[in-house]
Amino acid sequence: MAWTSVIAIYALFWVVIAFVLLPFGIKTHDEAGVEKIAGQADSAPANFRPLRLAVRATILAAVVTALYVANFVNGWIGVEDIDFFPRPPEMTYAEERS
């Protein structure tokens, strides 16, 4: 696998993981006991930390990318391993006409 492919896969994993991690650890102003600003949405986070989110996404994306590349190189899990729907039986011409 080319190193550019690994970087592209890492970037995709990073974005997906960052979005998955967004809601974890967030508290609203009511939950944190902080006063809201006038016009602020009730669901607005009071303790959003983008740097912490980026660090967690970076580490987790590196682990997932390493597992993906290791699987690609070693072939631990292939398409045939996750094919849950077997091929339908072949029909003959005589079966089709009846």
C-alpha positions as MATLAB code, in Angstrom:
seq = 'MAWTSVIAIYALFWVVIAFVLLPFGIKTHDEAGVEKIAGQADSAPANFRPLRLAVRATILAAVVTALYVANFVNGWIGVEDIDFFPRPPEMTYAEERS';
ca = [
       0.000    0.000    0.000;
       1.389    3.412   -0.943;
       2.136    5.886    1.844;
      -0.219    8.403    0.260;
      -3.031    5.874    0.578;
      -2.210    5.420    4.256;
      -2.353    9.195    4.792;
      -5.710    9.431    2.986;
      -7.147    6.561    5.031;
      -5.817    8.154    8.229;
      -7.486   11.470    7.325;
     -10.814    9.739    6.684;
     -10.606    7.843    9.973;
      -9.636   11.056   11.802;
     -12.663   12.990   10.549;
     -15.107   10.167   11.287;
     -13.655    9.558   14.756;
     -13.674   13.287   15.564;
     -17.379   13.480   14.754;
     -18.080   10.345   16.784;
     -16.208   11.772   19.790;
     -17.923   15.183   19.683;
     -20.787   14.455   22.112;
     -18.690   12.678   24.758;
     -17.798   14.693   27.848;
     -19.859   17.729   26.884;
     -22.118   19.396   29.436;
     -24.714   22.077   28.864;
     -24.721   25.235   30.954;
     -27.554   23.849   33.067;
     -25.634   20.634   33.761;
     -22.433   22.522   34.568;
     -24.203   25.104   36.725;
     -22.961   28.016   34.628;
     -25.093   31.035   33.771;
     -26.242   31.276   30.150;
     -25.720   34.295   27.940;
     -28.857   35.980   26.588;
     -29.960   34.359   23.321;
     -27.862   31.253   23.855;
     -29.350   27.876   22.941;
     -30.214   25.585   25.825;
     -28.159   22.811   24.256;
     -24.973   24.877   23.746;
     -21.947   23.247   25.383;
     -20.344   24.947   28.360;
     -17.065   23.034   28.326;
     -16.147   22.364   24.678;
     -12.424   21.677   24.354;
     -11.423   21.316   20.692;
      -7.749   20.616   21.448;
      -8.655   17.667   23.697;
     -10.994   16.380   20.986;
      -8.262   16.687   18.338;
      -5.704   14.855   20.499;
      -8.122   12.006   21.244;
      -9.128   11.745   17.575;
      -5.470   11.768   16.494;
      -4.510    8.935   18.833;
      -7.555    6.822   18.088;
      -7.272    7.386   14.315;
      -3.611    6.330   14.432;
      -4.543    3.082   16.201;
      -7.432    2.326   13.827;
      -5.294    3.149   10.770;
      -2.499    0.894   12.025;
      -4.994   -1.951   12.469;
      -6.431   -1.317    8.998;
      -2.996   -1.331    7.325;
      -1.925   -4.435    9.288;
      -5.090   -6.207    8.151;
      -4.468   -5.100    4.566;
      -0.908   -6.421    4.626;
      -1.606   -9.683    6.484;
      -5.096  -10.413    5.154;
      -6.637  -11.333    8.523;
     -10.193  -10.375    7.535;
     -11.221  -10.403    3.889;
     -14.406   -9.779    1.969;
     -15.232  -13.476    2.022;
     -15.122  -13.422    5.848;
     -17.805  -10.742    6.147;
     -20.077  -11.923    3.323;
     -23.251  -12.599    5.320;
     -25.423  -13.242    2.281;
     -24.420  -16.334    0.295;
     -24.778  -16.403   -3.452;
     -28.172  -17.592   -4.654;
     -28.230  -20.970   -6.360;
     -27.785  -20.944  -10.119;
     -31.009  -21.433  -12.099;
     -31.074  -23.524  -15.237;
     -33.035  -22.656  -18.345;
     -35.577  -25.411  -17.620;
     -36.277  -24.001  -14.142;
     -36.848  -20.532  -15.530;
     -39.519  -21.721  -18.012;
     -41.595  -23.609  -15.438;
];
